[in-house]
Amino acid sequence: MRTLLLVEDEADLVDLVRDLLPKWTIHHSESALDAAEWIRLNDPDVALLDYSMPGIRTGRLQKVLRVLHPELPWIYFTGRNDAEVIRRAIDENVYAFIEKPFDPDFLEAKLESALMVRRERRNLESRLKTLLPPMAVPLVFQSLRSCAYQKITAKKFKELELELETP
């Protein structure tokens, strides 16, 4: 089953996405803090993030995602289509950018494409682990999950949590 982290504050939109994606297990978070806590303990295939939600400074949740799951493809979901949003999406190496209102087929195609990328990264990680000593894998392929990423200290996560809570 495919797992999607959906960070969105509009309930109608959350319901619509759930209805459009019956093959996906969807974890919905209404806040960056909830999403960060959930992703700390789980490993979704793709993240779909509302670009601007109340109480979240853009980029903070993405920072947490990058620390906890550097290989996770995420997609911005936004009603804004201005130069700032596009520039930030490019700067943050966002996998895709979907404007609201959206075409359901386009959303599904982007999620499937991101899922394929995620699976290829996991396959590459598995292959590298069979070819290289475990300590060499993170050095060869920095964006893969490894013991270095899994050993995020409680202190570091607490710092990121505080950053998310600060408006």
VOLUMPA-70518 format. One record per residue (C-alpha): z, y, x; residue number from 1; residue in three letters. Coordinates in nm, 4 decimals. Example, Ala and Ser with C-alpha at 12.3 -4.5 7.8 and 13.67 -1.06 7.14 Angstrom:
2
<pz = 0.7800 | py = -0.4500 | px = 1.2300 | pos = 1 | code = ALA>
<pz = 0.7140 | py = -0.1060 | px = 1.3670 | pos = 2 | code = SER>
// end
This chain:
167
<pz = 0.0000 | py = 0.0000 | px = 0.0000 | pos = 1 | code = MET>
<pz = -0.0733 | py = 0.3530 | px = 0.1139 | pos = 2 | code = ARG>
<pz = 0.2141 | py = 0.5986 | px = 0.1440 | pos = 3 | code = THR>
<pz = 0.1786 | py = 0.9708 | px = 0.0851 | pos = 4 | code = LEU>
<pz = 0.4412 | py = 1.2362 | px = 0.1450 | pos = 5 | code = LEU>
<pz = 0.3664 | py = 1.5066 | px = -0.1128 | pos = 6 | code = LEU>
<pz = 0.5511 | py = 1.8355 | px = -0.0585 | pos = 7 | code = VAL>
<pz = 0.4761 | py = 2.0465 | px = -0.3633 | pos = 8 | code = GLU>
<pz = 0.6820 | py = 2.2645 | px = -0.5974 | pos = 9 | code = ASP>
<pz = 0.4486 | py = 2.2654 | px = -0.9010 | pos = 10 | code = GLU>
<pz = 0.5530 | py = 1.9748 | px = -1.1264 | pos = 11 | code = ALA>
<pz = 0.2216 | py = 1.9654 | px = -1.3170 | pos = 12 | code = ASP>
<pz = 0.0307 | py = 1.9347 | px = -0.9929 | pos = 13 | code = LEU>
<pz = 0.2592 | py = 1.6559 | px = -0.8716 | pos = 14 | code = VAL>
<pz = 0.1966 | py = 1.4650 | px = -1.1954 | pos = 15 | code = ASP>
<pz = -0.1779 | py = 1.5174 | px = -1.1614 | pos = 16 | code = LEU>
<pz = -0.1823 | py = 1.3887 | px = -0.8031 | pos = 17 | code = VAL>
<pz = 0.0212 | py = 1.0824 | px = -0.9066 | pos = 18 | code = ARG>
<pz = -0.2267 | py = 1.0115 | px = -1.1892 | pos = 19 | code = ASP>
<pz = -0.5267 | py = 1.0545 | px = -0.9593 | pos = 20 | code = LEU>
<pz = -0.3915 | py = 0.8270 | px = -0.6857 | pos = 21 | code = LEU>
<pz = -0.2721 | py = 0.5007 | px = -0.8450 | pos = 22 | code = PRO>
<pz = -0.3305 | py = 0.3065 | px = -0.5201 | pos = 23 | code = LYS>
<pz = -0.0854 | py = 0.5267 | px = -0.3311 | pos = 24 | code = TRP>
<pz = 0.2915 | py = 0.5132 | px = -0.3152 | pos = 25 | code = THR>
<pz = 0.3853 | py = 0.8792 | px = -0.3386 | pos = 26 | code = ILE>
<pz = 0.7104 | py = 1.0264 | px = -0.2187 | pos = 27 | code = HIS>
<pz = 0.7482 | py = 1.3733 | px = -0.3663 | pos = 28 | code = HIS>
<pz = 0.9665 | py = 1.6396 | px = -0.2074 | pos = 29 | code = SER>
<pz = 1.0251 | py = 1.9822 | px = -0.3570 | pos = 30 | code = GLU>
<pz = 1.1761 | py = 2.1224 | px = -0.0404 | pos = 31 | code = SER>
<pz = 1.1069 | py = 2.1160 | px = 0.3284 | pos = 32 | code = ALA>
<pz = 1.4590 | py = 1.9962 | px = 0.3971 | pos = 33 | code = LEU>
<pz = 1.4215 | py = 1.6991 | px = 0.1605 | pos = 34 | code = ASP>
<pz = 1.0847 | py = 1.6147 | px = 0.3126 | pos = 35 | code = ALA>
<pz = 1.2245 | py = 1.6355 | px = 0.6664 | pos = 36 | code = ALA>
<pz = 1.5168 | py = 1.4093 | px = 0.5805 | pos = 37 | code = GLU>
<pz = 1.2886 | py = 1.1553 | px = 0.4108 | pos = 38 | code = TRP>
<pz = 1.0323 | py = 1.1507 | px = 0.6910 | pos = 39 | code = ILE>
<pz = 1.3087 | py = 1.1030 | px = 0.9457 | pos = 40 | code = ARG>
<pz = 1.3744 | py = 0.7616 | px = 0.7898 | pos = 41 | code = LEU>
<pz = 1.0234 | py = 0.6695 | px = 0.6729 | pos = 42 | code = ASN>
<pz = 0.6735 | py = 0.6450 | px = 0.8118 | pos = 43 | code = ASP>
<pz = 0.4133 | py = 0.7735 | px = 0.5645 | pos = 44 | code = PRO>
<pz = 0.0426 | py = 0.7288 | px = 0.6197 | pos = 45 | code = ASP>
<pz = -0.0516 | py = 1.0866 | px = 0.5275 | pos = 46 | code = VAL>
<pz = 0.1278 | py = 1.4092 | px = 0.4304 | pos = 47 | code = ALA>
<pz = -0.0054 | py = 1.6522 | px = 0.1710 | pos = 48 | code = LEU>
<pz = 0.1766 | py = 1.9847 | px = 0.2093 | pos = 49 | code = LEU>
<pz = 0.1769 | py = 2.2890 | px = -0.0129 | pos = 50 | code = ASP>
<pz = 0.1003 | py = 2.5742 | px = 0.2250 | pos = 51 | code = TYR>
<pz = 0.3359 | py = 2.8225 | px = 0.0653 | pos = 52 | code = SER>
<pz = 0.6455 | py = 2.7168 | px = -0.1228 | pos = 53 | code = MET>
<pz = 0.9501 | py = 2.9256 | px = -0.2084 | pos = 54 | code = PRO>
<pz = 1.2131 | py = 2.9169 | px = 0.0648 | pos = 55 | code = GLY>
<pz = 0.9892 | py = 2.7717 | px = 0.3345 | pos = 56 | code = ILE>
<pz = 0.8500 | py = 2.9695 | px = 0.6220 | pos = 57 | code = ARG>
<pz = 0.5044 | py = 2.8345 | px = 0.6916 | pos = 58 | code = THR>
<pz = 0.4941 | py = 2.6114 | px = 0.9945 | pos = 59 | code = GLY>
<pz = 0.8571 | py = 2.4983 | px = 1.0000 | pos = 60 | code = ARG>
<pz = 0.8053 | py = 2.1715 | px = 0.8154 | pos = 61 | code = LEU>
<pz = 0.4965 | py = 2.1083 | px = 1.0258 | pos = 62 | code = GLN>
<pz = 0.7097 | py = 2.1518 | px = 1.3376 | pos = 63 | code = LYS>
<pz = 0.9476 | py = 1.8839 | px = 1.2112 | pos = 64 | code = VAL>
<pz = 0.6564 | py = 1.6543 | px = 1.1271 | pos = 65 | code = LEU>
<pz = 0.5064 | py = 1.7070 | px = 1.4712 | pos = 66 | code = ARG>
<pz = 0.8359 | py = 1.6139 | px = 1.6381 | pos = 67 | code = VAL>
<pz = 0.9140 | py = 1.3118 | px = 1.4207 | pos = 68 | code = LEU>
<pz = 0.5604 | py = 1.1781 | px = 1.3669 | pos = 69 | code = HIS>
<pz = 0.3182 | py = 1.3430 | px = 1.6081 | pos = 70 | code = PRO>
<pz = 0.0340 | py = 1.1150 | px = 1.5012 | pos = 71 | code = GLU>
<pz = 0.0727 | py = 1.1782 | px = 1.1253 | pos = 72 | code = LEU>
<pz = -0.2325 | py = 1.3450 | px = 0.9705 | pos = 73 | code = PRO>
<pz = -0.1373 | py = 1.6198 | px = 0.7290 | pos = 74 | code = TRP>
<pz = -0.3411 | py = 1.8129 | px = 0.4798 | pos = 75 | code = ILE>
<pz = -0.2687 | py = 2.1645 | px = 0.3585 | pos = 76 | code = TYR>
<pz = -0.2816 | py = 2.2065 | px = -0.0180 | pos = 77 | code = PHE>
<pz = -0.3077 | py = 2.5738 | px = -0.1125 | pos = 78 | code = THR>
<pz = -0.4231 | py = 2.8314 | px = -0.3594 | pos = 79 | code = GLY>
<pz = -0.4811 | py = 3.0751 | px = -0.0742 | pos = 80 | code = ARG>
<pz = -0.8116 | py = 3.0965 | px = 0.1046 | pos = 81 | code = ASN>
<pz = -0.7724 | py = 3.3838 | px = 0.3446 | pos = 82 | code = ASP>
<pz = -0.8314 | py = 3.4147 | px = 0.7153 | pos = 83 | code = ALA>
<pz = -0.4608 | py = 3.3795 | px = 0.8006 | pos = 84 | code = GLU>
<pz = -0.4300 | py = 3.0420 | px = 0.6273 | pos = 85 | code = VAL>
<pz = -0.7483 | py = 2.9100 | px = 0.7822 | pos = 86 | code = ILE>
<pz = -0.6505 | py = 3.0328 | px = 1.1298 | pos = 87 | code = ARG>
<pz = -0.3047 | py = 2.8768 | px = 1.1012 | pos = 88 | code = ARG>
<pz = -0.4531 | py = 2.5475 | px = 0.9804 | pos = 89 | code = ALA>
<pz = -0.6793 | py = 2.5395 | px = 1.2852 | pos = 90 | code = ILE>
<pz = -0.3956 | py = 2.6399 | px = 1.5216 | pos = 91 | code = ASP>
<pz = -0.1692 | py = 2.3691 | px = 1.3819 | pos = 92 | code = GLU>
<pz = -0.4384 | py = 2.1035 | px = 1.4092 | pos = 93 | code = ASN>
<pz = -0.4241 | py = 2.0300 | px = 1.0365 | pos = 94 | code = VAL>
<pz = -0.6357 | py = 1.7297 | px = 0.9411 | pos = 95 | code = TYR>
<pz = -0.7830 | py = 1.8976 | px = 0.6315 | pos = 96 | code = ALA>
<pz = -0.7487 | py = 2.1968 | px = 0.4052 | pos = 97 | code = PHE>
<pz = -0.7774 | py = 2.1575 | px = 0.0259 | pos = 98 | code = ILE>
<pz = -0.7931 | py = 2.4577 | px = -0.2025 | pos = 99 | code = GLU>
<pz = -0.6299 | py = 2.4671 | px = -0.5449 | pos = 100 | code = LYS>
<pz = -0.7817 | py = 2.4119 | px = -0.7918 | pos = 101 | code = PRO>
<pz = -0.9308 | py = 2.1069 | px = -0.6269 | pos = 102 | code = PHE>
<pz = -1.1970 | py = 1.8461 | px = -0.6901 | pos = 103 | code = ASP>
<pz = -1.0190 | py = 1.5101 | px = -0.7445 | pos = 104 | code = PRO>
<pz = -1.2947 | py = 1.3219 | px = -0.5611 | pos = 105 | code = ASP>
<pz = -1.2639 | py = 1.5566 | px = -0.2632 | pos = 106 | code = PHE>
<pz = -0.8858 | py = 1.5062 | px = -0.2517 | pos = 107 | code = LEU>
<pz = -0.9217 | py = 1.1288 | px = -0.2614 | pos = 108 | code = GLU>
<pz = -1.1965 | py = 1.1321 | px = 0.0030 | pos = 109 | code = ALA>
<pz = -0.9846 | py = 1.3438 | px = 0.2395 | pos = 110 | code = LYS>
<pz = -0.6797 | py = 1.1226 | px = 0.1920 | pos = 111 | code = LEU>
<pz = -0.8842 | py = 0.8069 | px = 0.2533 | pos = 112 | code = GLU>
<pz = -1.0365 | py = 0.9614 | px = 0.5636 | pos = 113 | code = SER>
<pz = -0.6918 | py = 1.0623 | px = 0.6936 | pos = 114 | code = ALA>
<pz = -0.5655 | py = 0.7116 | px = 0.6183 | pos = 115 | code = LEU>
<pz = -0.8482 | py = 0.5631 | px = 0.8243 | pos = 116 | code = MET>
<pz = -0.7587 | py = 0.7907 | px = 1.1170 | pos = 117 | code = VAL>
<pz = -0.3928 | py = 0.6908 | px = 1.0873 | pos = 118 | code = ARG>
<pz = -0.4793 | py = 0.3199 | px = 1.0848 | pos = 119 | code = ARG>
<pz = -0.7042 | py = 0.3594 | px = 1.3887 | pos = 120 | code = GLU>
<pz = -0.4217 | py = 0.5323 | px = 1.5758 | pos = 121 | code = ARG>
<pz = -0.1859 | py = 0.2483 | px = 1.4881 | pos = 122 | code = ARG>
<pz = -0.4439 | py = -0.0102 | px = 1.5979 | pos = 123 | code = ASN>
<pz = -0.4908 | py = 0.1726 | px = 1.9256 | pos = 124 | code = LEU>
<pz = -0.1146 | py = 0.1799 | px = 1.9773 | pos = 125 | code = GLU>
<pz = -0.0948 | py = -0.1965 | px = 1.9199 | pos = 126 | code = SER>
<pz = -0.3787 | py = -0.2617 | px = 2.1610 | pos = 127 | code = ARG>
<pz = -0.2259 | py = -0.0385 | px = 2.4263 | pos = 128 | code = LEU>
<pz = 0.1057 | py = -0.2196 | px = 2.3940 | pos = 129 | code = LYS>
<pz = -0.0658 | py = -0.5496 | px = 2.4732 | pos = 130 | code = THR>
<pz = -0.2506 | py = -0.4038 | px = 2.7714 | pos = 131 | code = LEU>
<pz = 0.0120 | py = -0.1799 | px = 2.9286 | pos = 132 | code = LEU>
<pz = 0.3800 | py = -0.2002 | px = 3.0106 | pos = 133 | code = PRO>
<pz = 0.5817 | py = -0.0441 | px = 2.7257 | pos = 134 | code = PRO>
<pz = 0.6879 | py = 0.2531 | px = 2.9366 | pos = 135 | code = MET>
<pz = 0.3239 | py = 0.3414 | px = 3.0116 | pos = 136 | code = ALA>
<pz = 0.2084 | py = 0.3674 | px = 2.6501 | pos = 137 | code = VAL>
<pz = 0.3624 | py = 0.7099 | px = 2.5778 | pos = 138 | code = PRO>
<pz = 0.2202 | py = 0.8466 | px = 2.9010 | pos = 139 | code = LEU>
<pz = -0.1289 | py = 0.7230 | px = 2.8222 | pos = 140 | code = VAL>
<pz = -0.1346 | py = 0.8229 | px = 2.4585 | pos = 141 | code = PHE>
<pz = 0.1161 | py = 1.1025 | px = 2.3920 | pos = 142 | code = GLN>
<pz = 0.0548 | py = 1.1260 | px = 2.0184 | pos = 143 | code = SER>
<pz = 0.1602 | py = 0.7682 | px = 1.9403 | pos = 144 | code = LEU>
<pz = 0.5040 | py = 0.6772 | px = 1.8166 | pos = 145 | code = ARG>
<pz = 0.7111 | py = 0.5379 | px = 2.0953 | pos = 146 | code = SER>
<pz = 1.0707 | py = 0.5062 | px = 2.1925 | pos = 147 | code = CYS>
<pz = 1.0539 | py = 0.8637 | px = 2.3214 | pos = 148 | code = ALA>
<pz = 0.9833 | py = 0.9939 | px = 1.9705 | pos = 149 | code = TYR>
<pz = 1.2241 | py = 0.7564 | px = 1.7973 | pos = 150 | code = GLN>
<pz = 1.5159 | py = 0.8758 | px = 2.0095 | pos = 151 | code = LYS>
<pz = 1.5346 | py = 1.2176 | px = 1.8531 | pos = 152 | code = ILE>
<pz = 1.8957 | py = 1.3127 | px = 1.8795 | pos = 153 | code = THR>
<pz = 2.1036 | py = 1.4105 | px = 1.5815 | pos = 154 | code = ALA>
<pz = 2.1537 | py = 1.7481 | px = 1.7494 | pos = 155 | code = LYS>
<pz = 1.7797 | py = 1.8151 | px = 1.7738 | pos = 156 | code = LYS>
<pz = 1.7262 | py = 1.7138 | px = 1.4120 | pos = 157 | code = PHE>
<pz = 2.0180 | py = 1.9370 | px = 1.3081 | pos = 158 | code = LYS>
<pz = 1.8534 | py = 2.2309 | px = 1.4874 | pos = 159 | code = GLU>
<pz = 1.5297 | py = 2.1635 | px = 1.2989 | pos = 160 | code = LEU>
<pz = 1.7206 | py = 2.1350 | px = 0.9693 | pos = 161 | code = GLU>
<pz = 1.8856 | py = 2.4730 | px = 1.0304 | pos = 162 | code = LEU>
<pz = 1.5482 | py = 2.6225 | px = 1.1083 | pos = 163 | code = GLU>
<pz = 1.4129 | py = 2.4893 | px = 0.7768 | pos = 164 | code = LEU>
<pz = 1.7059 | py = 2.6342 | px = 0.5820 | pos = 165 | code = GLU>
<pz = 1.6709 | py = 2.9822 | px = 0.7353 | pos = 166 | code = THR>
<pz = 1.4379 | py = 3.1977 | px = 0.5189 | pos = 167 | code = PRO>
// end
